[in-house]
Amino acid sequence: MPMDKRKGTGIGIFLLCIVAFFVYAYLLMLSEWSPIVLQLSILMITGGILGVIAWIGYTMATTKPSSATISSDE
């Protein structure tokens, strides 16, 4: 029974993504909202990329080095 629910959820996500793509394409190509949609898209993409880079930097800054990576400069 859980497999049927999982399969149904997967089909729902699949169909939702296809519908979302067509709505996005309409808003970007055929509507008067095109400049705002384009600006928001670029803003979200840039924010996502910079967020991932910031997360990597934060992780590097706050993670304690393991004994295998500690080098002796003496």
Biopython code that builds the backbone (N, CA, C, O; Angstrom):
import numpy as np
from Bio.PDB.StructureBuilder import StructureBuilder

atoms = [
    (1, "MET", "N", (0.805, -1.209, 0.000)),
    (1, "MET", "CA", (0.000, 0.000, 0.000)),
    (1, "MET", "C", (0.850, 1.275, 0.000)),
    (1, "MET", "O", (0.508, 2.215, -0.718)),
    (2, "PRO", "N", (1.955, 1.351, 0.783)),
    (2, "PRO", "CA", (2.761, 2.574, 0.771)),
    (2, "PRO", "C", (3.363, 2.859, -0.605)),
    (2, "PRO", "O", (3.582, 4.019, -0.955)),
    (3, "MET", "N", (3.630, 1.813, -1.385)),
    (3, "MET", "CA", (4.204, 2.012, -2.709)),
    (3, "MET", "C", (3.219, 2.737, -3.612)),
    (3, "MET", "O", (3.627, 3.563, -4.427)),
    (4, "ASP", "N", (1.919, 2.442, -3.482)),
    (4, "ASP", "CA", (0.915, 3.117, -4.293)),
    (4, "ASP", "C", (0.861, 4.602, -3.957)),
    (4, "ASP", "O", (0.742, 5.436, -4.855)),
    (5, "LYS", "N", (0.947, 4.941, -2.672)),
    (5, "LYS", "CA", (0.940, 6.342, -2.259)),
    (5, "LYS", "C", (2.177, 7.056, -2.776)),
    (5, "LYS", "O", (2.102, 8.198, -3.229)),
    (6, "ARG", "N", (3.306, 6.382, -2.707)),
    (6, "ARG", "CA", (4.551, 6.964, -3.196)),
    (6, "ARG", "C", (4.491, 7.198, -4.698)),
    (6, "ARG", "O", (4.937, 8.235, -5.190)),
    (7, "LYS", "N", (3.941, 6.234, -5.423)),
    (7, "LYS", "CA", (3.815, 6.350, -6.870)),
    (7, "LYS", "C", (2.861, 7.491, -7.231)),
    (7, "LYS", "O", (3.124, 8.253, -8.161)),
    (8, "GLY", "N", (1.767, 7.605, -6.501)),
    (8, "GLY", "CA", (0.812, 8.689, -6.741)),
    (8, "GLY", "C", (1.407, 10.050, -6.471)),
    (8, "GLY", "O", (1.155, 11.003, -7.208)),
    (9, "THR", "N", (2.202, 10.147, -5.409)),
    (9, "THR", "CA", (2.877, 11.400, -5.100)),
    (9, "THR", "C", (3.865, 11.762, -6.201)),
    (9, "THR", "O", (3.965, 12.925, -6.593)),
    (10, "GLY", "N", (4.583, 10.781, -6.691)),
    (10, "GLY", "CA", (5.540, 11.013, -7.776)),
    (10, "GLY", "C", (4.858, 11.497, -9.046)),
    (10, "GLY", "O", (5.345, 12.421, -9.698)),
    (11, "ILE", "N", (3.740, 10.884, -9.401)),
    (11, "ILE", "CA", (2.994, 11.310, -10.587)),
    (11, "ILE", "C", (2.461, 12.730, -10.389)),
    (11, "ILE", "O", (2.480, 13.539, -11.316)),
    (12, "GLY", "N", (1.985, 13.028, -9.171)),
    (12, "GLY", "CA", (1.490, 14.370, -8.870)),
    (12, "GLY", "C", (2.573, 15.421, -9.012)),
    (12, "GLY", "O", (2.335, 16.482, -9.590)),
    (13, "ILE", "N", (3.770, 15.138, -8.486)),
    (13, "ILE", "CA", (4.898, 16.070, -8.602)),
    (13, "ILE", "C", (5.277, 16.249, -10.067)),
    (13, "ILE", "O", (5.544, 17.365, -10.513)),
    (14, "PHE", "N", (5.298, 15.158, -10.807)),
    (14, "PHE", "CA", (5.640, 15.202, -12.226)),
    (14, "PHE", "C", (4.676, 16.104, -12.995)),
    (14, "PHE", "O", (5.103, 16.968, -13.761)),
    (15, "LEU", "N", (3.381, 15.900, -12.790)),
    (15, "LEU", "CA", (2.379, 16.706, -13.491)),
    (15, "LEU", "C", (2.419, 18.168, -13.054)),
    (15, "LEU", "O", (2.258, 19.069, -13.877)),
    (16, "LEU", "N", (2.634, 18.403, -11.761)),
    (16, "LEU", "CA", (2.721, 19.767, -11.253)),
    (16, "LEU", "C", (3.896, 20.523, -11.884)),
    (16, "LEU", "O", (3.771, 21.705, -12.205)),
    (17, "CYS", "N", (5.021, 19.853, -12.060)),
    (17, "CYS", "CA", (6.187, 20.484, -12.687)),
    (17, "CYS", "C", (5.909, 20.829, -14.146)),
    (17, "CYS", "O", (6.323, 21.888, -14.618)),
    (18, "ILE", "N", (5.220, 19.956, -14.863)),
    (18, "ILE", "CA", (4.895, 20.239, -16.260)),
    (18, "ILE", "C", (3.954, 21.438, -16.356)),
    (18, "ILE", "O", (4.166, 22.325, -17.183)),
    (19, "VAL", "N", (2.918, 21.472, -15.518)),
    (19, "VAL", "CA", (1.989, 22.601, -15.506)),
    (19, "VAL", "C", (2.722, 23.885, -15.126)),
    (19, "VAL", "O", (2.499, 24.927, -15.742)),
    (20, "ALA", "N", (3.594, 23.821, -14.120)),
    (20, "ALA", "CA", (4.349, 25.001, -13.684)),
    (20, "ALA", "C", (5.234, 25.524, -14.814)),
    (20, "ALA", "O", (5.383, 26.735, -14.978)),
    (21, "PHE", "N", (5.819, 24.618, -15.587)),
    (21, "PHE", "CA", (6.648, 25.050, -16.715)),
    (21, "PHE", "C", (5.824, 25.835, -17.724)),
    (21, "PHE", "O", (6.261, 26.885, -18.194)),
    (22, "PHE", "N", (4.639, 25.342, -18.061)),
    (22, "PHE", "CA", (3.810, 26.038, -19.039)),
    (22, "PHE", "C", (3.302, 27.373, -18.503)),
    (22, "PHE", "O", (3.199, 28.338, -19.260)),
    (23, "VAL", "N", (2.988, 27.443, -17.231)),
    (23, "VAL", "CA", (2.591, 28.722, -16.634)),
    (23, "VAL", "C", (3.760, 29.703, -16.684)),
    (23, "VAL", "O", (3.585, 30.869, -17.038)),
    (24, "TYR", "N", (4.938, 29.230, -16.332)),
    (24, "TYR", "CA", (6.133, 30.079, -16.376)),
    (24, "TYR", "C", (6.413, 30.543, -17.806)),
    (24, "TYR", "O", (6.715, 31.715, -18.028)),
    (25, "ALA", "N", (6.314, 29.632, -18.773)),
    (25, "ALA", "CA", (6.558, 29.994, -20.172)),
    (25, "ALA", "C", (5.546, 31.032, -20.637)),
    (25, "ALA", "O", (5.913, 31.977, -21.335)),
    (26, "TYR", "N", (4.284, 30.875, -20.264)),
    (26, "TYR", "CA", (3.267, 31.860, -20.622)),
    (26, "TYR", "C", (3.594, 33.216, -20.013)),
    (26, "TYR", "O", (3.559, 34.237, -20.699)),
    (27, "LEU", "N", (3.915, 33.222, -18.710)),
    (27, "LEU", "CA", (4.220, 34.491, -18.040)),
    (27, "LEU", "C", (5.453, 35.156, -18.640)),
    (27, "LEU", "O", (5.522, 36.382, -18.722)),
    (28, "LEU", "N", (6.416, 34.358, -19.053)),
    (28, "LEU", "CA", (7.662, 34.909, -19.581)),
    (28, "LEU", "C", (7.517, 35.386, -21.020)),
    (28, "LEU", "O", (8.115, 36.394, -21.397)),
    (29, "MET", "N", (6.733, 34.678, -21.828)),
    (29, "MET", "CA", (6.688, 34.972, -23.262)),
    (29, "MET", "C", (5.460, 35.758, -23.711)),
    (29, "MET", "O", (5.561, 36.581, -24.621)),
    (30, "LEU", "N", (4.320, 35.527, -23.100)),
    (30, "LEU", "CA", (3.084, 36.045, -23.666)),
    (30, "LEU", "C", (2.351, 37.053, -22.794)),
    (30, "LEU", "O", (1.349, 37.619, -23.232)),
    (31, "SER", "N", (2.808, 37.288, -21.601)),
    (31, "SER", "CA", (2.054, 38.183, -20.730)),
    (31, "SER", "C", (2.761, 39.523, -20.576)),
    (31, "SER", "O", (3.920, 39.683, -20.958)),
    (32, "GLU", "N", (2.042, 40.469, -20.014)),
    (32, "GLU", "CA", (2.614, 41.791, -19.761)),
    (32, "GLU", "C", (3.549, 41.779, -18.556)),
    (32, "GLU", "O", (4.241, 42.764, -18.297)),
    (33, "TRP", "N", (3.573, 40.676, -17.821)),
    (33, "TRP", "CA", (4.419, 40.544, -16.629)),
    (33, "TRP", "C", (5.822, 40.046, -16.974)),
    (33, "TRP", "O", (6.615, 39.774, -16.073)),
    (34, "SER", "N", (6.132, 39.927, -18.238)),
    (34, "SER", "CA", (7.406, 39.346, -18.674)),
    (34, "SER", "C", (8.638, 39.988, -18.039)),
    (34, "SER", "O", (9.499, 39.251, -17.561)),
    (35, "PRO", "N", (8.777, 41.318, -18.004)),
    (35, "PRO", "CA", (10.004, 41.894, -17.397)),
    (35, "PRO", "C", (10.155, 41.539, -15.916)),
    (35, "PRO", "O", (11.259, 41.249, -15.456)),
    (36, "ILE", "N", (9.061, 41.561, -15.180)),
    (36, "ILE", "CA", (9.131, 41.240, -13.744)),
    (36, "ILE", "C", (9.452, 39.769, -13.545)),
    (36, "ILE", "O", (10.253, 39.419, -12.677)),
    (37, "VAL", "N", (8.830, 38.899, -14.347)),
    (37, "VAL", "CA", (9.102, 37.458, -14.238)),
    (37, "VAL", "C", (10.567, 37.179, -14.536)),
    (37, "VAL", "O", (11.196, 36.377, -13.846)),
    (38, "LEU", "N", (11.113, 37.825, -15.547)),
    (38, "LEU", "CA", (12.526, 37.632, -15.896)),
    (38, "LEU", "C", (13.438, 38.134, -14.784)),
    (38, "LEU", "O", (14.402, 37.464, -14.417)),
    (39, "GLN", "N", (13.135, 39.310, -14.251)),
    (39, "GLN", "CA", (13.954, 39.865, -13.165)),
    (39, "GLN", "C", (13.907, 38.971, -11.929)),
    (39, "GLN", "O", (14.939, 38.713, -11.311)),
    (40, "LEU", "N", (12.724, 38.502, -11.570)),
    (40, "LEU", "CA", (12.607, 37.633, -10.391)),
    (40, "LEU", "C", (13.308, 36.300, -10.605)),
    (40, "LEU", "O", (13.894, 35.745, -9.675)),
    (41, "SER", "N", (13.249, 35.783, -11.832)),
    (41, "SER", "CA", (13.930, 34.518, -12.127)),
    (41, "SER", "C", (15.433, 34.661, -11.947)),
    (41, "SER", "O", (16.074, 33.820, -11.316)),
    (42, "ILE", "N", (15.989, 35.724, -12.501)),
    (42, "ILE", "CA", (17.432, 35.944, -12.379)),
    (42, "ILE", "C", (17.813, 36.188, -10.921)),
    (42, "ILE", "O", (18.847, 35.711, -10.454)),
    (43, "LEU", "N", (16.978, 36.928, -10.214)),
    (43, "LEU", "CA", (17.237, 37.178, -8.797)),
    (43, "LEU", "C", (17.249, 35.874, -7.992)),
    (43, "LEU", "O", (18.124, 35.680, -7.149)),
    (44, "MET", "N", (16.286, 34.981, -8.246)),
    (44, "MET", "CA", (16.225, 33.713, -7.510)),
    (44, "MET", "C", (17.401, 32.803, -7.861)),
    (44, "MET", "O", (17.959, 32.141, -6.986)),
    (45, "ILE", "N", (17.777, 32.770, -9.140)),
    (45, "ILE", "CA", (18.916, 31.938, -9.546)),
    (45, "ILE", "C", (20.201, 32.450, -8.906)),
    (45, "ILE", "O", (20.986, 31.670, -8.366)),
    (46, "THR", "N", (20.412, 33.766, -8.969)),
    (46, "THR", "CA", (21.610, 34.360, -8.371)),
    (46, "THR", "C", (21.632, 34.135, -6.861)),
    (46, "THR", "O", (22.668, 33.786, -6.294)),
    (47, "GLY", "N", (20.488, 34.335, -6.215)),
    (47, "GLY", "CA", (20.404, 34.105, -4.770)),
    (47, "GLY", "C", (20.681, 32.657, -4.402)),
    (47, "GLY", "O", (21.341, 32.381, -3.400)),
    (48, "GLY", "N", (20.179, 31.734, -5.209)),
    (48, "GLY", "CA", (20.425, 30.318, -4.947)),
    (48, "GLY", "C", (21.890, 29.946, -5.082)),
    (48, "GLY", "O", (22.438, 29.239, -4.236)),
    (49, "ILE", "N", (22.523, 30.420, -6.140)),
    (49, "ILE", "CA", (23.944, 30.112, -6.354)),
    (49, "ILE", "C", (24.796, 30.729, -5.253)),
    (49, "ILE", "O", (25.668, 30.066, -4.692)),
    (50, "LEU", "N", (24.542, 32.002, -4.942)),
    (50, "LEU", "CA", (25.325, 32.652, -3.887)),
    (50, "LEU", "C", (25.029, 32.046, -2.515)),
    (50, "LEU", "O", (25.909, 32.002, -1.654)),
    (51, "GLY", "N", (23.805, 31.582, -2.308)),
    (51, "GLY", "CA", (23.468, 30.910, -1.054)),
    (51, "GLY", "C", (24.243, 29.614, -0.884)),
    (51, "GLY", "O", (24.723, 29.317, 0.210)),
    (52, "VAL", "N", (24.371, 28.839, -1.957)),
    (52, "VAL", "CA", (25.149, 27.593, -1.896)),
    (52, "VAL", "C", (26.616, 27.897, -1.625)),
    (52, "VAL", "O", (27.251, 27.220, -0.816)),
    (53, "ILE", "N", (27.157, 28.907, -2.294)),
    (53, "ILE", "CA", (28.557, 29.280, -2.074)),
    (53, "ILE", "C", (28.766, 29.771, -0.642)),
    (53, "ILE", "O", (29.767, 29.435, -0.010)),
    (54, "ALA", "N", (27.822, 30.567, -0.129)),
    (54, "ALA", "CA", (27.914, 31.037, 1.257)),
    (54, "ALA", "C", (27.846, 29.868, 2.235)),
    (54, "ALA", "O", (28.566, 29.851, 3.234)),
    (55, "TRP", "N", (26.987, 28.893, 1.953)),
    (55, "TRP", "CA", (26.875, 27.707, 2.814)),
    (55, "TRP", "C", (28.179, 26.922, 2.823)),
    (55, "TRP", "O", (28.604, 26.439, 3.873)),
    (56, "ILE", "N", (28.816, 26.789, 1.666)),
    (56, "ILE", "CA", (30.109, 26.100, 1.600)),
    (56, "ILE", "C", (31.150, 26.857, 2.424)),
    (56, "ILE", "O", (31.913, 26.249, 3.175)),
    (57, "GLY", "N", (31.180, 28.176, 2.284)),
    (57, "GLY", "CA", (32.127, 28.974, 3.063)),
    (57, "GLY", "C", (31.874, 28.872, 4.555)),
    (57, "GLY", "O", (32.815, 28.742, 5.337)),
    (58, "TYR", "N", (30.610, 28.929, 4.958)),
    (58, "TYR", "CA", (30.266, 28.805, 6.375)),
    (58, "TYR", "C", (30.678, 27.438, 6.913)),
    (58, "TYR", "O", (31.215, 27.335, 8.016)),
    (59, "THR", "N", (30.427, 26.404, 6.140)),
    (59, "THR", "CA", (30.803, 25.055, 6.563)),
    (59, "THR", "C", (32.320, 24.930, 6.692)),
    (59, "THR", "O", (32.814, 24.328, 7.646)),
    (60, "MET", "N", (33.054, 25.491, 5.744)),
    (60, "MET", "CA", (34.518, 25.445, 5.823)),
    (60, "MET", "C", (35.027, 26.220, 7.033)),
    (60, "MET", "O", (36.005, 25.812, 7.660)),
    (61, "ALA", "N", (34.382, 27.323, 7.364)),
    (61, "ALA", "CA", (34.843, 28.169, 8.470)),
    (61, "ALA", "C", (34.505, 27.583, 9.836)),
    (61, "ALA", "O", (35.225, 27.835, 10.802)),
    (62, "THR", "N", (33.434, 26.813, 9.937)),
    (62, "THR", "CA", (32.982, 26.342, 11.250)),
    (62, "THR", "C", (33.258, 24.872, 11.522)),
    (62, "THR", "O", (33.043, 24.408, 12.641)),
    (63, "THR", "N", (33.721, 24.142, 10.544)),
    (63, "THR", "CA", (34.011, 22.722, 10.746)),
    (63, "THR", "C", (35.405, 22.562, 11.341)),
    (63, "THR", "O", (36.371, 23.143, 10.844)),
    (64, "LYS", "N", (35.503, 21.782, 12.394)),
    (64, "LYS", "CA", (36.803, 21.522, 12.994)),
    (64, "LYS", "C", (37.558, 20.524, 12.129)),
    (64, "LYS", "O", (36.977, 19.548, 11.653)),
    (65, "PRO", "N", (38.834, 20.758, 11.927)),
    (65, "PRO", "CA", (39.601, 19.830, 11.086)),
    (65, "PRO", "C", (39.757, 18.481, 11.763)),
    (65, "PRO", "O", (39.899, 18.388, 12.983)),
    (66, "SER", "N", (39.726, 17.450, 10.954)),
    (66, "SER", "CA", (39.931, 16.106, 11.503)),
    (66, "SER", "C", (41.425, 15.882, 11.699)),
    (66, "SER", "O", (42.243, 16.647, 11.189)),
    (67, "SER", "N", (41.775, 14.848, 12.426)),
    (67, "SER", "CA", (43.187, 14.583, 12.711)),
    (67, "SER", "C", (43.953, 14.244, 11.440)),
    (67, "SER", "O", (45.172, 14.414, 11.395)),
    (68, "ALA", "N", (43.277, 13.777, 10.427)),
    (68, "ALA", "CA", (43.954, 13.422, 9.181)),
    (68, "ALA", "C", (44.359, 14.668, 8.398)),
    (68, "ALA", "O", (45.287, 14.607, 7.591)),
    (69, "THR", "N", (43.677, 15.805, 8.621)),
    (69, "THR", "CA", (43.981, 17.006, 7.837)),
    (69, "THR", "C", (44.842, 17.995, 8.591)),
    (69, "THR", "O", (45.228, 19.017, 8.023)),
    (70, "ILE", "N", (45.160, 17.733, 9.850)),
    (70, "ILE", "CA", (46.002, 18.640, 10.623)),
    (70, "ILE", "C", (47.458, 18.398, 10.209)),
    (70, "ILE", "O", (47.962, 17.276, 10.270)),
    (71, "SER", "N", (48.109, 19.469, 9.793)),
    (71, "SER", "CA", (49.509, 19.331, 9.398)),
    (71, "SER", "C", (50.373, 20.087, 10.390)),
    (71, "SER", "O", (49.954, 21.107, 10.938)),
    (72, "SER", "N", (51.558, 19.595, 10.619)),
    (72, "SER", "CA", (52.484, 20.219, 11.557)),
    (72, "SER", "C", (53.475, 21.078, 10.776)),
    (72, "SER", "O", (54.205, 20.577, 9.921)),
    (73, "ASP", "N", (53.492, 22.372, 11.077)),
    (73, "ASP", "CA", (54.398, 23.283, 10.392)),
    (73, "ASP", "C", (55.647, 23.593, 11.227)),
    (73, "ASP", "O", (56.354, 24.558, 10.933)),
    (74, "GLU", "N", (55.925, 22.807, 12.244)),
    (74, "GLU", "CA", (57.047, 23.079, 13.141)),
    (74, "GLU", "C", (58.356, 22.710, 12.516)),
    (74, "GLU", "O", (59.406, 22.876, 13.138)),
]
sb = StructureBuilder()
sb.init_structure("model")
sb.init_model(0)
sb.init_chain("A")
sb.init_seg("    ")
for serial, (resi, resn, name, xyz) in enumerate(atoms, 1):
    if name == "N":
        sb.init_residue(resn, " ", resi, " ")
    sb.init_atom(name, np.array(xyz, "f"), 0.0, 1.0, " ", f" {name:<3s}", serial, name[0])
structure = sb.get_structure()
